[in-house]
Amino acid sequence: MDFFVNKDFNSSKYDIYSVFDSPFRIYGLMHDGDCFYRLPFDVAENCNNGVVHHNRQTAGGRIRFVTDATELWFSAEMHNIDHMTHFAMSGFAGFDIYEGIGNKSIYSATIFPDFDLGPHLEGKASLFGKGKRLITINFPTYSGVKNVHIALPKDVIIESPCEYTYSKPIVFYGSSITQGGCSSRPGNAYETILSRRLDFDFVNLGFSGSARAEDAIIEYLSGLDMSVFVLDYDHNAPDVEHLKNTHSKLFSAVRKSKPDLPILMLTRPKYHLTDEEIQRKAIVEKTYLDAIAVGDKNAYFIAGNDLISEDAIESATVDNTHPNDAGFLSMANAIEPVLKKILNKL
C-alpha cells in the first residue's frame, strides 16, 4: 500500500516501519498474514455468527515501543468497520496514543478516521514528552485492521518496550461493553484504563451481542494461560434461563482446568434494574456464592450497580446500556481495588 497520500508528508525526512518489525511489539491480538483477530478462527466458527464477525475487530489491541521522537505519522488499512449512530467514530474506528512519562501513562493524541470511513486511515500525531518514552497505540474497538505502518523522523531512538509488570495477560470475556462500546476512543474502555493504571497485559474477548458461552468458547477459555479471568457476559445471554444454564458451567470448567486462577465475575453495569436484570444478577452472584461455599479462595464478584458511582448514575451511558467515557471511568474505579488486590497476591 502507499504509505501516505497526505501532501504534507515528506518521505525523505522519515523512516517507515511495519509494526511487525522489531522493535515494535503487538499485544492482545493475533495475525494471519491478512488481518488481526482475537480468537482462533476454528473456535469462532463454532460459536455464533456474531463472534465470527467481531473476532476480526481489534478491541484491546496495542502497539508498544520506545522512542525519543516528538512526532509520528501513522497509516493503517481498515476493514470490517461497524457504522453506528450512538458511538463516536474515534472510538469504533480510531487509534489513540499514550506516552509513558515518569510512572504515568499520559494521553497524547488520537488518529481519527475520515468521515466517510474509507479503507485507509492516515494521520500525524505530535508527541509532547521529552527524551525516551514508552509509546502505546491502542487499536480501534469495532473495526478490523490489516497492515499498520509508522513513520518516525530519521535519527531518532527507537527501542523495544519494557515488559508489563504483569506480563501474563488478564483475559476479559463478555459483551459489547467488554469490547469497548461506547467509549469515545479506545483508551477509554474500562480494561484499557485499568491496564494503564496497574500495568498489566490483557486480551479483550468482548463480542458485541454475541458472548453466549458456547461449548467451544468454554473449552478455549479453559485452556488459556492467563493471570486473571474476568467473566462479564450477562448482557449477551439471550434470556435468564440461558444465563442460568451457562454461567456456572463456564466458571466450573475454567476452575477445573485452573484450580488457583483468580476469577472475577461482573454483572451488567447498571444502577436501576428491571425484574429480569435482578434475576440475572442473582444468577451470577450464585455462581460466586457457590464457589465460596466450597472453599474457593480465588473467586470474586462485583455487582453491576456497584460499578456505577453515585455521581454518574444518570449520565454514565449513551442508551441506558452502553457506557460512555464517564461510565467506563466509573467501572474502572470500582474494579481497580479488587483487581489490585488480586494482582498483589500473584
Stockholm file with secondary structure:
# STOCKHOLM 1.0

chainA/1-346         MDFFVNKDFNSSKYDIYSVFDSPFRIYGLMHDGDCFYRLPFDVAENCNNGVVHHNRQTAGGRIRFVTDATELWFSAEMHNIDHMTHFAMSGFAGFDIYEGIGNKSIYSATIFPDFDLGPHLEGKASLFGKGKRLITINFPTYSGVKNVHIALPKDVIIESPCEYTYSKPIVFYGSSITQGGCSSRPGNAYETILSRRLDFDFVNLGFSGSARAEDAIIEYLSGLDMSVFVLDYDHNAPDVEHLKNTHSKLFSAVRKSKPDLPILMLTRPKYHLTDEEIQRKAIVEKTYLDAIAVGDKNAYFIAGNDLISEDAIESATVDNTHPNDAGFLSMANAIEPVLKKILNKL
#=GR chainA/1-346 SS CCSCCCTTCCGGGEEEEETTSTTCEEESCEECSSCEESSCHHHHHTSCHHHHHHHTSCTTCEEEEEECCSEEEEEEEEESCCCCTTSCHHHHSCEEEEEEETTEEEEEEEECCCTTCCSEEEEEEECCCCSSEEEEEECCSSSEEEEEEEEEETTCCEECCCCCSEEEEEEEEESHHHHTTTCSSGGGSHHHHHHHHHTEEEEEEECTTTCCCCHHHHHHHHHCCCSEEEEECGGGSSSHHHHHHHHHHHHHHHHHHCTTCCEEEECCSCSSCCHHHHHHHHHHHHHHHHHHHTTCSSEEEECGGGSSCGGGTTTSBSSSSSBCHHHHHHHHHHHHHHHHHHHHTC
#=GC SS_cons         CCSCCCTTCCGGGEEEEETTSTTCEEESCEECSSCEESSCHHHHHTSCHHHHHHHTSCTTCEEEEEECCSEEEEEEEEESCCCCTTSCHHHHSCEEEEEEETTEEEEEEEECCCTTCCSEEEEEEECCCCSSEEEEEECCSSSEEEEEEEEEETTCCEECCCCCSEEEEEEEEESHHHHTTTCSSGGGSHHHHHHHHHTEEEEEEECTTTCCCCHHHHHHHHHCCCSEEEEECGGGSSSHHHHHHHHHHHHHHHHHHCTTCCEEEECCSCSSCCHHHHHHHHHHHHHHHHHHHTTCSSEEEECGGGSSCGGGTTTSBSSSSSBCHHHHHHHHHHHHHHHHHHHHTC
//
